[in-house]
């Protein structure tokens, strides 16, 4: 059953959907970046030198790496730090320098692994017991929830709003980072906002699109009727009775084809859906790797890491002014391709050693704008390609692959300390990913695929697209 055609009668983007987005989804998205990046500052490494009187070295004023070289034959027991920027970090508290300087990097790797596991776990929960339950858990789900409640013409608006909220959250985080210079206070300040979720988790509605795809018509009916009421739409009992008869007929026909429970293998069962899954997953890996990588790289651009991180979040906001009309006019695929190519070229250009720091900063900002744009488009593009019955699972698989990047990035940054290895890696990945996008079908104004058969089918001629058939 084509849910997008049914949604016209209940309201494609009425008061119900706007309340859902502004009062429930956006407040969830706002602090999502807090825990992703607070570690960069909780584990900041200030200037340091040995304070141990029994420790001998040639130059007492030497700092950091030079100090570590001098301490190879002698173990320094007590370190002194420059506390002008931080009152306390985990590095200053546990002397995580020299022989222990890999510990903060290892913590980021563990954080990436936990995120990878969480993405996979909640993806299975999402397709098993519903979308609404997992909205506070991962950022990917708020990107899925609103587009399942609105018509094709309004998906761009929903995705842009959620990404604007995330970018605003990054700017707010930079202010929080500036205000709290003690790592314990910072950990508390970036954790407390998440407790708000427990005050209204019961308000998260289930996706009627998902309920219908799973054969739960009565539950979907209650949500649809409430949607119609809030949106000011009159739905007669006869309409619902006829809808139920049509739905049960189509659902039973579909169910008779297979009694299998949906799992990750269904994403690779048929050739077209398999290719989509692999392509989306690779592009998601590239976007996550580069977006997180540039955010990790931002504090190292100059001596003022707080200002750098603020700029890294603020430069994302202007991109949405351009993306809004561009995605409506030109679709998803071409804009995604251009954004990734611009971001990749900017990352490579930033490595030019013959130019000054201002050039590096400018190219960094251009690269961050490019990857931010592509991330926004991908957040809309990917859910439109996956069928409803495995959409959450597909997003989870792609997100899990994406989290492999943040696991490896800290190690690349650690190995490439003093060089621009990470920028080169991120630049090449974006350029390759940009060309992969050209192999995917356009989804602008197409109805969301509901079943695996819908996800397998593609319509390429313009006449079919004008009729809003499945991709």
DRENLUM-540079 format. One record per residue (C-alpha): chain; y negated, z negated, x negated; residue in one letter. Coordinates in steps of 0.25 Angstrom, whole numbers. Example, Ala and Ser with C-alpha at 12.3 -4.5 7.8 and 13.67 -1.06 7.14 Angstrom:
<recs>
rec chain A north 18 up -31 east -49 resn A;
rec chain A north 4 up -29 east -55 resn S;
</recs>
This chain:
<recs>
rec chain A north 0 up 0 east 0 resn X;
rec chain A north -14 up 4 east -5 resn X;
rec chain A north -21 up -9 east -5 resn X;
rec chain A north -34 up -3 east -9 resn X;
rec chain A north -34 up 5 east 4 resn X;
rec chain A north -31 up -8 east 12 resn X;
rec chain A north -42 up -15 east 4 resn X;
rec chain A north -53 up -6 east 10 resn X;
rec chain A north -51 up -13 east 24 resn X;
rec chain A north -52 up -27 east 19 resn X;
rec chain A north -63 up -24 east 9 resn X;
rec chain A north -63 up -18 east -5 resn X;
rec chain A north -74 up -27 east -11 resn X;
rec chain A north -79 up -36 east -1 resn X;
rec chain A north -84 up -51 east 0 resn X;
rec chain A north -69 up -55 east -2 resn X;
rec chain A north -68 up -48 east -16 resn X;
rec chain A north -81 up -52 east -20 resn X;
rec chain A north -79 up -66 east -18 resn X;
rec chain A north -66 up -65 east -25 resn X;
rec chain A north -72 up -59 east -37 resn X;
rec chain A north -85 up -67 east -38 resn X;
rec chain A north -79 up -81 east -34 resn X;
rec chain A north -65 up -80 east -40 resn X;
rec chain A north -63 up -70 east -50 resn X;
rec chain A north -75 up -69 east -58 resn X;
rec chain A north -76 up -85 east -60 resn X;
rec chain A north -62 up -84 east -66 resn X;
rec chain A north -65 up -73 east -75 resn X;
rec chain A north -78 up -79 east -81 resn X;
rec chain A north -72 up -89 east -90 resn X;
rec chain A north -59 up -81 east -94 resn X;
rec chain A north -65 up -78 east -108 resn X;
rec chain A north -67 up -93 east -111 resn X;
rec chain A north -54 up -96 east -117 resn X;
rec chain A north -52 up -82 east -123 resn X;
rec chain A north -63 up -84 east -133 resn X;
rec chain A north -67 up -99 east -134 resn X;
rec chain A north -57 up -100 east -145 resn X;
rec chain A north -65 up -91 east -154 resn X;
rec chain A north -76 up -102 east -154 resn X;
rec chain A north -67 up -114 east -153 resn X;
rec chain A north -60 up -110 east -166 resn X;
rec chain A north -73 up -105 east -173 resn X;
rec chain A north -73 up -107 east -188 resn X;
rec chain A north -86 up -112 east -194 resn X;
rec chain A north -90 up -112 east -208 resn X;
rec chain A north -82 up -122 east -216 resn X;
rec chain A north -79 up -128 east -229 resn X;
rec chain A north -71 up -139 east -235 resn X;
rec chain A north -75 up -153 east -234 resn X;
rec chain A north -64 up -160 east -242 resn X;
rec chain A north -69 up -167 east -254 resn X;
rec chain A north -55 up -165 east -261 resn X;
rec chain A north -56 up -150 east -259 resn X;
rec chain A north -61 up -142 east -271 resn X;
rec chain A north -67 up -128 east -271 resn X;
rec chain A north -76 up -120 east -278 resn X;
rec chain A north -87 up -118 east -268 resn X;
rec chain A north -90 up -129 east -258 resn X;
rec chain A north -99 up -120 east -250 resn X;
rec chain A north -89 up -109 east -248 resn X;
rec chain A north -85 up -107 east -234 resn X;
rec chain A north -73 up -102 east -225 resn X;
rec chain A north -65 up -92 east -232 resn X;
rec chain A north -70 up -95 east -246 resn X;
rec chain A north -67 up -109 east -244 resn X;
rec chain A north -53 up -106 east -239 resn X;
rec chain A north -50 up -98 east -252 resn X;
rec chain A north -55 up -110 east -260 resn X;
rec chain A north -46 up -120 east -252 resn X;
rec chain A north -33 up -112 east -255 resn X;
rec chain A north -29 up -122 east -266 resn X;
rec chain A north -35 up -134 east -260 resn X;
rec chain A north -34 up -139 east -245 resn X;
rec chain A north -46 up -143 east -238 resn X;
rec chain A north -44 up -154 east -229 resn X;
rec chain A north -58 up -155 east -223 resn X;
rec chain A north -67 up -144 east -219 resn X;
rec chain A north -81 up -144 east -215 resn X;
rec chain A north -87 up -134 east -205 resn X;
rec chain A north -101 up -128 east -201 resn X;
rec chain A north -103 up -135 east -187 resn X;
rec chain A north -116 up -128 east -184 resn X;
rec chain A north -110 up -119 east -174 resn X;
rec chain A north -98 up -127 east -169 resn X;
rec chain A north -96 up -142 east -168 resn X;
rec chain A north -81 up -140 east -167 resn X;
rec chain A north -71 up -129 east -167 resn X;
rec chain A north -56 up -130 east -169 resn X;
rec chain A north -58 up -125 east -183 resn X;
rec chain A north -67 up -136 east -187 resn X;
rec chain A north -58 up -147 east -180 resn X;
rec chain A north -45 up -143 east -187 resn X;
rec chain A north -50 up -136 east -199 resn X;
rec chain A north -44 up -123 east -196 resn X;
rec chain A north -50 up -115 east -208 resn X;
rec chain A north -44 up -109 east -220 resn X;
rec chain A north -29 up -111 east -219 resn X;
rec chain A north -30 up -114 east -204 resn X;
rec chain A north -40 up -103 east -201 resn X;
rec chain A north -29 up -95 east -194 resn X;
rec chain A north -27 up -106 east -183 resn X;
rec chain A north -39 up -102 east -174 resn X;
rec chain A north -33 up -87 east -175 resn X;
rec chain A north -20 up -92 east -171 resn X;
rec chain A north -26 up -100 east -159 resn X;
rec chain A north -32 up -86 east -154 resn X;
rec chain A north -18 up -80 east -156 resn X;
rec chain A north -11 up -91 east -148 resn X;
rec chain A north -22 up -89 east -137 resn X;
rec chain A north -19 up -74 east -137 resn X;
rec chain A north -4 up -77 east -135 resn X;
rec chain A north -7 up -87 east -124 resn X;
rec chain A north -16 up -77 east -117 resn X;
rec chain A north -5 up -66 east -118 resn X;
rec chain A north 5 up -75 east -112 resn X;
rec chain A north -4 up -79 east -101 resn X;
rec chain A north -7 up -65 east -97 resn X;
rec chain A north 7 up -62 east -96 resn X;
rec chain A north 11 up -74 east -88 resn X;
rec chain A north -1 up -73 east -78 resn X;
rec chain A north 2 up -58 east -76 resn X;
rec chain A north 16 up -61 east -71 resn X;
rec chain A north 10 up -72 east -62 resn X;
rec chain A north 0 up -63 east -57 resn X;
rec chain A north 9 up -53 east -52 resn X;
rec chain A north 19 up -63 east -48 resn X;
rec chain A north 11 up -73 east -39 resn X;
rec chain A north -2 up -66 east -38 resn X;
rec chain A north -15 up -63 east -44 resn X;
rec chain A north -24 up -74 east -38 resn X;
rec chain A north -16 up -85 east -45 resn X;
rec chain A north -19 up -80 east -59 resn X;
rec chain A north -33 up -77 east -59 resn X;
rec chain A north -38 up -89 east -67 resn X;
rec chain A north -27 up -86 east -77 resn X;
rec chain A north -31 up -73 east -84 resn X;
rec chain A north -42 up -64 east -84 resn X;
rec chain A north -34 up -52 east -81 resn X;
rec chain A north -31 up -57 east -66 resn X;
rec chain A north -46 up -57 east -62 resn X;
rec chain A north -46 up -43 east -66 resn X;
rec chain A north -35 up -40 east -56 resn X;
rec chain A north -38 up -48 east -44 resn X;
rec chain A north -51 up -42 east -40 resn X;
rec chain A north -47 up -28 east -41 resn X;
rec chain A north -35 up -31 east -32 resn X;
rec chain A north -45 up -35 east -21 resn X;
rec chain A north -55 up -24 east -22 resn X;
rec chain A north -55 up -9 east -19 resn X;
rec chain A north -54 up 1 east -30 resn X;
rec chain A north -69 up 4 east -30 resn X;
rec chain A north -72 up -11 east -33 resn X;
rec chain A north -62 up -14 east -44 resn X;
rec chain A north -73 up -10 east -55 resn X;
rec chain A north -82 up -21 east -49 resn X;
rec chain A north -72 up -32 east -50 resn X;
rec chain A north -67 up -29 east -64 resn X;
rec chain A north -81 up -28 east -69 resn X;
rec chain A north -85 up -41 east -62 resn X;
rec chain A north -73 up -48 east -68 resn X;
rec chain A north -76 up -43 east -82 resn X;
rec chain A north -91 up -46 east -81 resn X;
rec chain A north -87 up -61 east -78 resn X;
rec chain A north -78 up -61 east -90 resn X;
rec chain A north -90 up -56 east -99 resn X;
rec chain A north -99 up -66 east -93 resn X;
rec chain A north -89 up -76 east -96 resn X;
rec chain A north -89 up -72 east -110 resn X;
rec chain A north -104 up -74 east -111 resn X;
rec chain A north -103 up -87 east -105 resn X;
rec chain A north -92 up -91 east -115 resn X;
rec chain A north -101 up -87 east -126 resn X;
rec chain A north -111 up -97 east -121 resn X;
rec chain A north -100 up -108 east -119 resn X;
rec chain A north -96 up -106 east -134 resn X;
rec chain A north -110 up -107 east -138 resn X;
rec chain A north -112 up -120 east -130 resn X;
rec chain A north -99 up -127 east -135 resn X;
rec chain A north -97 up -128 east -150 resn X;
rec chain A north -86 up -138 east -149 resn X;
rec chain A north -72 up -132 east -147 resn X;
rec chain A north -67 up -143 east -137 resn X;
rec chain A north -80 up -141 east -129 resn X;
rec chain A north -79 up -126 east -129 resn X;
rec chain A north -64 up -127 east -125 resn X;
rec chain A north -68 up -136 east -113 resn X;
rec chain A north -80 up -127 east -109 resn X;
rec chain A north -71 up -114 east -109 resn X;
rec chain A north -60 up -121 east -101 resn X;
rec chain A north -67 up -128 east -90 resn X;
rec chain A north -71 up -116 east -83 resn X;
rec chain A north -57 up -112 east -80 resn X;
rec chain A north -54 up -125 east -72 resn X;
rec chain A north -63 up -119 east -61 resn X;
rec chain A north -52 up -110 east -57 resn X;
rec chain A north -44 up -121 east -52 resn X;
rec chain A north -55 up -124 east -42 resn X;
rec chain A north -52 up -111 east -34 resn X;
rec chain A north -39 up -105 east -39 resn X;
rec chain A north -34 up -105 east -24 resn X;
rec chain A north -46 up -95 east -21 resn X;
rec chain A north -39 up -84 east -29 resn X;
rec chain A north -34 up -74 east -18 resn X;
rec chain A north -21 up -66 east -21 resn X;
rec chain A north -22 up -51 east -22 resn X;
rec chain A north -18 up -45 east -9 resn X;
rec chain A north -15 up -32 east -17 resn X;
rec chain A north -5 up -39 east -25 resn X;
rec chain A north 1 up -47 east -13 resn X;
rec chain A north 3 up -33 east -5 resn X;
rec chain A north 9 up -27 east -18 resn X;
rec chain A north 19 up -39 east -18 resn X;
rec chain A north 22 up -39 east -3 resn X;
rec chain A north 14 up -50 east 2 resn X;
rec chain A north 7 up -44 east 13 resn X;
rec chain A north 4 up -57 east 21 resn X;
rec chain A north -3 up -64 east 10 resn X;
rec chain A north -11 up -51 east 7 resn X;
rec chain A north -15 up -50 east 21 resn X;
rec chain A north -21 up -64 east 21 resn X;
rec chain A north -30 up -60 east 9 resn X;
rec chain A north -33 up -47 east 15 resn X;
rec chain A north -38 up -52 east 28 resn X;
rec chain A north -46 up -63 east 21 resn X;
rec chain A north -52 up -52 east 12 resn X;
rec chain A north -56 up -44 east 25 resn X;
rec chain A north -62 up -56 east 31 resn X;
rec chain A north -71 up -59 east 20 resn X;
rec chain A north -74 up -44 east 18 resn X;
rec chain A north -78 up -43 east 33 resn X;
rec chain A north -67 up -33 east 36 resn X;
rec chain A north -60 up -34 east 49 resn X;
rec chain A north -45 up -32 east 48 resn X;
rec chain A north -37 up -31 east 61 resn X;
rec chain A north -23 up -37 east 63 resn X;
rec chain A north -18 up -23 east 66 resn X;
rec chain A north -23 up -18 east 53 resn X;
rec chain A north -15 up -29 east 45 resn X;
rec chain A north -2 up -27 east 53 resn X;
rec chain A north -3 up -12 east 50 resn X;
rec chain A north -6 up -15 east 36 resn X;
rec chain A north 6 up -24 east 35 resn X;
rec chain A north 16 up -14 east 41 resn X;
rec chain A north 11 up -3 east 31 resn X;
rec chain A north 11 up -13 east 19 resn X;
rec chain A north 26 up -18 east 22 resn X;
rec chain A north 31 up -3 east 24 resn X;
rec chain A north 25 up 1 east 10 resn X;
rec chain A north 28 up -12 east 3 resn X;
rec chain A north 43 up -11 east 8 resn X;
rec chain A north 44 up 3 east 4 resn X;
rec chain A north 39 up -1 east -10 resn X;
rec chain A north 48 up -13 east -11 resn X;
rec chain A north 60 up -5 east -7 resn X;
rec chain A north 58 up 3 east -20 resn X;
rec chain A north 60 up -9 east -29 resn X;
rec chain A north 63 up -24 east -28 resn X;
rec chain A north 59 up -27 east -42 resn X;
rec chain A north 49 up -38 east -45 resn X;
rec chain A north 37 up -32 east -53 resn X;
rec chain A north 37 up -36 east -68 resn X;
rec chain A north 31 up -31 east -81 resn X;
rec chain A north 42 up -20 east -82 resn X;
rec chain A north 36 up -13 east -69 resn X;
rec chain A north 24 up -10 east -78 resn X;
rec chain A north 32 up -1 east -87 resn X;
rec chain A north 42 up 4 east -76 resn X;
rec chain A north 36 up 18 east -73 resn X;
rec chain A north 30 up 27 east -83 resn X;
rec chain A north 15 up 28 east -78 resn X;
rec chain A north 14 up 13 east -75 resn X;
rec chain A north 20 up 10 east -89 resn X;
rec chain A north 10 up 19 east -96 resn X;
rec chain A north -1 up 12 east -88 resn X;
rec chain A north 4 up -2 east -92 resn X;
rec chain A north 5 up 2 east -107 resn X;
rec chain A north -9 up 9 east -107 resn X;
rec chain A north -16 up -3 east -100 resn X;
rec chain A north -9 up -13 east -108 resn X;
rec chain A north -13 up -7 east -121 resn X;
rec chain A north -28 up -5 east -116 resn X;
rec chain A north -28 up -19 east -112 resn X;
rec chain A north -23 up -24 east -125 resn X;
rec chain A north -34 up -16 east -132 resn X;
rec chain A north -45 up -22 east -123 resn X;
rec chain A north -40 up -36 east -124 resn X;
rec chain A north -39 up -35 east -139 resn X;
rec chain A north -52 up -29 east -141 resn X;
rec chain A north -60 up -37 east -131 resn X;
rec chain A north -54 up -51 east -136 resn X;
rec chain A north -55 up -46 east -150 resn X;
rec chain A north -70 up -42 east -149 resn X;
rec chain A north -72 up -56 east -143 resn X;
rec chain A north -65 up -63 east -154 resn X;
rec chain A north -73 up -54 east -164 resn X;
rec chain A north -87 up -57 east -158 resn X;
rec chain A north -89 up -71 east -165 resn X;
rec chain A north -87 up -65 east -178 resn X;
rec chain A north -98 up -55 east -177 resn X;
rec chain A north -109 up -64 east -183 resn X;
rec chain A north -111 up -79 east -185 resn X;
rec chain A north -115 up -82 east -171 resn X;
rec chain A north -102 up -81 east -164 resn X;
rec chain A north -107 up -86 east -151 resn X;
rec chain A north -118 up -75 east -150 resn X;
rec chain A north -107 up -65 east -154 resn X;
rec chain A north -98 up -69 east -143 resn X;
rec chain A north -109 up -69 east -133 resn X;
rec chain A north -112 up -55 east -136 resn X;
rec chain A north -98 up -51 east -135 resn X;
rec chain A north -97 up -56 east -121 resn X;
rec chain A north -111 up -51 east -117 resn X;
rec chain A north -109 up -37 east -122 resn X;
rec chain A north -98 up -35 east -111 resn X;
rec chain A north -108 up -37 east -99 resn X;
rec chain A north -116 up -24 east -101 resn X;
rec chain A north -103 up -16 east -101 resn X;
rec chain A north -101 up -19 east -86 resn X;
rec chain A north -114 up -12 east -82 resn X;
rec chain A north -109 up 1 east -88 resn X;
rec chain A north -94 up -1 east -84 resn X;
rec chain A north -97 up -3 east -69 resn X;
rec chain A north -102 up 10 east -65 resn X;
rec chain A north -94 up 17 east -76 resn X;
rec chain A north -81 up 13 east -71 resn X;
rec chain A north -85 up 17 east -57 resn X;
rec chain A north -89 up 30 east -61 resn X;
rec chain A north -79 up 34 east -72 resn X;
rec chain A north -67 up 25 east -69 resn X;
rec chain A north -59 up 16 east -79 resn X;
rec chain A north -52 up 25 east -89 resn X;
rec chain A north -63 up 32 east -95 resn X;
rec chain A north -72 up 20 east -96 resn X;
rec chain A north -61 up 12 east -102 resn X;
rec chain A north -58 up 23 east -113 resn X;
rec chain A north -73 up 24 east -116 resn X;
rec chain A north -75 up 8 east -117 resn X;
rec chain A north -63 up 7 east -126 resn X;
rec chain A north -67 up 18 east -136 resn X;
rec chain A north -81 up 12 east -137 resn X;
rec chain A north -76 up -2 east -140 resn X;
rec chain A north -66 up 4 east -150 resn X;
rec chain A north -76 up 12 east -157 resn X;
rec chain A north -86 up 0 east -157 resn X;
rec chain A north -76 up -9 east -163 resn X;
rec chain A north -73 up 1 east -175 resn X;
rec chain A north -88 up 3 east -177 resn X;
rec chain A north -90 up -12 east -178 resn X;
rec chain A north -81 up -12 east -191 resn X;
rec chain A north -91 up -3 east -199 resn X;
rec chain A north -94 up -11 east -211 resn X;
rec chain A north -106 up -4 east -215 resn X;
rec chain A north -114 up -8 east -204 resn X;
rec chain A north -121 up -22 east -201 resn X;
rec chain A north -117 up -33 east -191 resn X;
rec chain A north -126 up -28 east -180 resn X;
rec chain A north -118 up -15 east -179 resn X;
rec chain A north -105 up -23 east -179 resn X;
rec chain A north -111 up -32 east -167 resn X;
rec chain A north -116 up -19 east -160 resn X;
rec chain A north -102 up -13 east -161 resn X;
rec chain A north -95 up -25 east -157 resn X;
rec chain A north -103 up -26 east -144 resn X;
rec chain A north -100 up -12 east -141 resn X;
rec chain A north -86 up -14 east -143 resn X;
rec chain A north -86 up -26 east -135 resn X;
rec chain A north -93 up -19 east -124 resn X;
rec chain A north -82 up -8 east -125 resn X;
rec chain A north -70 up -17 east -124 resn X;
rec chain A north -77 up -25 east -113 resn X;
rec chain A north -79 up -12 east -105 resn X;
rec chain A north -64 up -8 east -107 resn X;
rec chain A north -59 up -22 east -103 resn X;
rec chain A north -67 up -21 east -90 resn X;
rec chain A north -61 up -7 east -87 resn X;
rec chain A north -47 up -11 east -91 resn X;
rec chain A north -48 up -23 east -82 resn X;
rec chain A north -50 up -14 east -70 resn X;
rec chain A north -41 up -2 east -75 resn X;
rec chain A north -29 up -9 east -78 resn X;
rec chain A north -27 up -16 east -65 resn X;
rec chain A north -29 up -3 east -58 resn X;
rec chain A north -18 up 4 east -65 resn X;
rec chain A north -7 up -7 east -63 resn X;
rec chain A north -1 up -8 east -49 resn X;
rec chain A north -3 up -20 east -41 resn X;
rec chain A north 11 up -25 east -41 resn X;
rec chain A north 10 up -26 east -56 resn X;
rec chain A north -5 up -26 east -59 resn X;
rec chain A north -5 up -41 east -63 resn X;
rec chain A north 7 up -39 east -72 resn X;
rec chain A north 2 up -26 east -78 resn X;
rec chain A north -12 up -33 east -81 resn X;
rec chain A north -4 up -45 east -87 resn X;
rec chain A north 4 up -35 east -96 resn X;
rec chain A north -8 up -28 east -101 resn X;
rec chain A north -16 up -42 east -103 resn X;
rec chain A north -4 up -47 east -111 resn X;
rec chain A north -5 up -35 east -120 resn X;
rec chain A north -20 up -37 east -121 resn X;
rec chain A north -18 up -51 east -126 resn X;
rec chain A north -10 up -47 east -138 resn X;
rec chain A north -23 up -42 east -144 resn X;
rec chain A north -30 up -56 east -143 resn X;
rec chain A north -17 up -62 east -150 resn X;
rec chain A north -18 up -53 east -162 resn X;
rec chain A north -33 up -52 east -163 resn X;
rec chain A north -36 up -65 east -169 resn X;
rec chain A north -26 up -62 east -180 resn X;
rec chain A north -33 up -48 east -182 resn X;
rec chain A north -46 up -55 east -183 resn X;
rec chain A north -40 up -66 east -193 resn X;
rec chain A north -34 up -55 east -202 resn X;
rec chain A north -46 up -47 east -201 resn X;
rec chain A north -56 up -58 east -204 resn X;
rec chain A north -68 up -52 east -211 resn X;
rec chain A north -64 up -38 east -207 resn X;
rec chain A north -66 up -30 east -194 resn X;
rec chain A north -51 up -27 east -192 resn X;
rec chain A north -51 up -32 east -178 resn X;
rec chain A north -62 up -23 east -174 resn X;
rec chain A north -55 up -11 east -180 resn X;
rec chain A north -42 up -15 east -172 resn X;
rec chain A north -50 up -17 east -159 resn X;
rec chain A north -57 up -4 east -161 resn X;
rec chain A north -45 up 5 east -163 resn X;
rec chain A north -38 up -2 east -151 resn X;
rec chain A north -49 up 1 east -142 resn X;
rec chain A north -50 up 16 east -146 resn X;
rec chain A north -35 up 18 east -144 resn X;
rec chain A north -35 up 10 east -130 resn X;
rec chain A north -47 up 19 east -126 resn X;
rec chain A north -38 up 31 east -127 resn X;
rec chain A north -26 up 25 east -120 resn X;
rec chain A north -35 up 23 east -108 resn X;
rec chain A north -36 up 38 east -106 resn X;
rec chain A north -21 up 38 east -103 resn X;
rec chain A north -23 up 30 east -90 resn X;
rec chain A north -27 up 35 east -76 resn X;
rec chain A north -40 up 32 east -70 resn X;
rec chain A north -40 up 21 east -59 resn X;
rec chain A north -55 up 22 east -53 resn X;
rec chain A north -55 up 20 east -38 resn X;
rec chain A north -39 up 21 east -38 resn X;
rec chain A north -32 up 12 east -29 resn X;
rec chain A north -24 up 1 east -36 resn X;
rec chain A north -9 up 4 east -38 resn X;
rec chain A north -1 up -5 east -30 resn X;
rec chain A north 14 up -2 east -33 resn X;
rec chain A north 21 up 2 east -46 resn X;
rec chain A north 22 up 16 east -40 resn X;
rec chain A north 7 up 16 east -38 resn X;
rec chain A north 5 up 12 east -52 resn X;
rec chain A north 14 up 23 east -57 resn X;
rec chain A north 7 up 34 east -50 resn X;
rec chain A north -5 up 41 east -55 resn X;
rec chain A north -15 up 51 east -48 resn X;
rec chain A north -24 up 59 east -58 resn X;
rec chain A north -31 up 69 east -49 resn X;
rec chain A north -45 up 66 east -44 resn X;
rec chain A north -41 up 68 east -29 resn X;
rec chain A north -31 up 57 east -30 resn X;
rec chain A north -41 up 48 east -36 resn X;
rec chain A north -51 up 50 east -25 resn X;
rec chain A north -41 up 46 east -15 resn X;
rec chain A north -39 up 33 east -23 resn X;
rec chain A north -24 up 34 east -25 resn X;
rec chain A north -16 up 26 east -35 resn X;
rec chain A north -17 up 29 east -49 resn X;
</recs>
